[in-house]
Amino acid sequence: MKFLDSSVPIATCDATGCEGCKVSNSVQCHFGPGDLYHFYLIFFPILLVGGAGALAIGVVPLLIWIGIIISFFGFIEIRVMCSHCPHYAEEGSTLQCWANYGAPKLWKYRPGPMSTGENVVFFAGLAAVFGYPLGFFITAGSWFLLAAYLLVTAAFAVTLKRFLCSQCMNFACPLNGVPEPVRQLFWARNPSIREAWETEE
């Protein structure tokens, strides 16, 4: 697995080094295998329980759900949300982040906020991914699996929001939880991103 060198500033940063960075404890600019495995750990239970619910109906519903997941997280989300992230500006044809590692960068880097349309597509995609298995649990009367699915999905959302979104450098994402003062510090070291946001305001 290839990740960015943690001692080298990201492509959009004007700093010559990362040592002494005022935002390094609040915004995560570099990722490693541990970050990726952490994401897999909290997301895999959703796939396991949701897949069991779909498979209870048949193989085709499961394959359709897998197709929805790959289409959204591998392509659609990359276009509407990830292409706004500073990490997208790095060299290479694929992403090396903690959530979409290996996803192809088919679109140009677009710093600045997401549009209203992109927000609609983003949340519609999340609803499709996480809402798809619900009907199968109800149809099959699998109430235990339904409860388990809701539990692991809620645990994923809380963990994501509290530990990952709270320090993510993609301020365009509607789930981002980095406070405004920290954003200003980050923008001070990444003026091209600040300019893109000011242009959109």
C-alpha positions in Angstrom: 0.0 0.0 0.0 1.2 3.4 -0.9 0.5 6.5 1.2 1.8 10.1 1.3 5.1 10.8 3.1 4.0 12.2 6.5 7.0 14.4 6.6 6.2 16.2 3.4 3.5 18.9 3.2 0.5 18.0 1.0 0.4 19.4 -2.5 -1.8 22.4 -1.7 0.3 23.5 1.4 2.7 26.4 1.1 4.8 25.3 4.0 8.3 23.8 3.5 7.9 21.2 6.2 5.3 19.7 8.6 7.4 20.2 11.8 5.7 22.8 14.1 2.5 22.9 12.1 -0.2 24.5 14.2 -3.0 22.5 12.6 -1.4 19.0 12.6 -3.2 18.0 15.8 -6.6 19.2 14.6 -6.6 18.3 10.9 -5.3 15.1 9.5 -3.4 15.7 6.3 -1.6 12.4 6.0 -2.9 8.8 6.2 -1.5 5.4 6.8 -2.6 1.8 6.8 -3.9 2.1 10.4 -6.4 4.7 9.3 -7.6 2.6 6.4 -8.0 -0.5 8.6 -9.9 1.5 11.2 -12.4 2.6 8.5 -12.7 -1.0 7.3 -13.3 -2.2 10.9 -16.2 0.2 11.5 -17.7 -0.3 8.0 -17.4 -4.0 7.5 -20.2 -4.9 10.0 -22.6 -3.0 7.9 -21.6 -5.0 4.8 -21.8 -8.3 6.8 -25.3 -7.7 8.3 -26.8 -5.9 5.3 -25.4 -8.5 3.0 -27.0 -11.3 5.1 -30.4 -9.5 4.8 -30.1 -9.2 1.0 -28.9 -12.7 0.6 -31.8 -14.0 2.6 -34.0 -12.9 -0.4 -31.6 -14.0 -3.1 -28.2 -13.6 -4.7 -29.5 -11.0 -7.2 -30.5 -8.5 -4.5 -27.1 -8.9 -2.9 -25.3 -8.3 -6.2 -27.5 -5.2 -6.8 -26.5 -3.8 -3.4 -22.8 -4.5 -4.1 -23.2 -2.7 -7.4 -24.8 0.3 -5.7 -22.0 0.4 -3.1 -19.2 0.3 -5.7 -21.0 2.8 -8.0 -21.5 5.3 -5.2 -18.3 5.1 -3.2 -16.0 4.3 -6.1 -17.3 6.8 -8.7 -20.3 9.1 -7.8 -19.0 10.2 -4.3 -15.6 10.8 -5.8 -17.1 13.2 -8.3 -19.4 15.2 -6.1 -17.5 15.2 -2.8 -13.9 13.8 -3.0 -12.9 15.9 -6.0 -13.2 19.0 -3.6 -10.7 17.5 -1.1 -7.1 18.8 -1.0 -6.0 15.1 -1.0 -7.4 14.9 -4.5 -4.8 17.4 -5.7 -2.0 14.9 -5.0 -0.1 13.2 -7.8 -1.3 9.8 -9.0 -4.4 8.3 -10.7 -6.0 6.9 -7.6 -6.9 8.1 -4.1 -4.7 7.1 -1.1 -7.0 8.3 1.7 -8.6 6.4 4.6 -12.1 6.0 3.1 -11.8 5.6 -0.6 -8.3 4.1 -1.0 -7.7 3.0 -4.6 -10.7 4.8 -6.1 -9.9 6.3 -9.5 -9.5 10.0 -9.9 -11.4 10.4 -13.2 -12.3 14.1 -12.7 -10.2 17.2 -12.2 -9.5 18.6 -8.7 -12.1 21.3 -7.8 -11.3 23.1 -4.6 -14.1 25.0 -2.9 -17.5 24.0 -1.5 -19.9 21.5 -3.0 -22.8 22.8 -5.0 -26.5 22.3 -3.9 -26.8 19.6 -6.6 -23.8 17.8 -5.4 -25.1 17.8 -1.8 -28.4 16.3 -3.1 -26.6 13.6 -5.0 -24.3 12.9 -2.0 -27.2 12.4 0.5 -29.3 10.5 -2.0 -26.4 8.1 -2.6 -25.9 7.6 1.1 -29.7 6.9 1.5 -29.5 4.3 -1.4 -26.5 2.5 0.1 -27.6 2.3 3.7 -31.4 2.2 3.0 -31.3 -0.6 0.4 -31.2 -3.6 2.9 -34.0 -2.3 5.1 -36.8 -3.6 2.9 -35.3 -7.1 2.8 -35.2 -7.3 6.6 -38.9 -6.3 6.8 -40.0 -8.5 3.9 -38.3 -11.6 5.4 -39.3 -10.7 9.0 -35.7 -10.7 10.1 -36.2 -8.4 13.0 -33.0 -9.5 14.8 -31.0 -8.7 11.7 -32.8 -5.4 11.3 -32.0 -4.4 14.9 -28.4 -5.5 14.4 -28.1 -3.5 11.1 -29.5 -0.4 12.7 -27.1 -0.8 15.6 -23.9 -1.2 13.5 -25.0 1.6 11.1 -25.6 3.9 14.0 -22.2 2.9 15.6 -20.5 3.6 12.2 -22.1 7.0 11.9 -21.2 8.1 15.4 -17.6 6.8 15.1 -17.2 8.4 11.7 -18.5 11.8 12.8 -16.7 11.9 16.1 -13.2 10.6 15.2 -12.8 11.0 11.5 -15.0 13.8 10.2 -13.9 15.9 13.1 -10.4 16.2 11.7 -10.9 15.7 8.0 -9.4 18.3 5.6 -12.2 18.0 3.1 -14.2 21.0 4.4 -16.6 20.7 1.4 -18.1 17.5 2.8 -21.4 18.3 4.6 -20.4 15.8 7.3 -17.1 17.7 8.1 -16.8 18.7 11.7 -13.7 20.8 11.8 -14.4 24.1 13.7 -14.1 27.4 11.9 -11.0 28.6 13.8 -9.1 25.5 12.8 -10.3 25.9 9.2 -8.8 29.4 9.1 -5.4 28.1 10.3 -5.5 25.4 7.6 -6.4 27.9 4.9 -3.6 30.1 6.0 -1.2 27.3 5.0 -3.3 26.4 1.9 -4.1 29.8 0.3 -5.2 28.3 -3.0 -8.0 26.5 -1.2 -9.0 29.6 0.8 -9.2 31.6 -2.5 -11.4 28.9 -4.0 -13.8 29.2 -1.0 -13.8 33.0 -1.1 -14.6 33.0 -4.8 -17.7 30.8 -4.2 -19.0 32.9 -1.3 
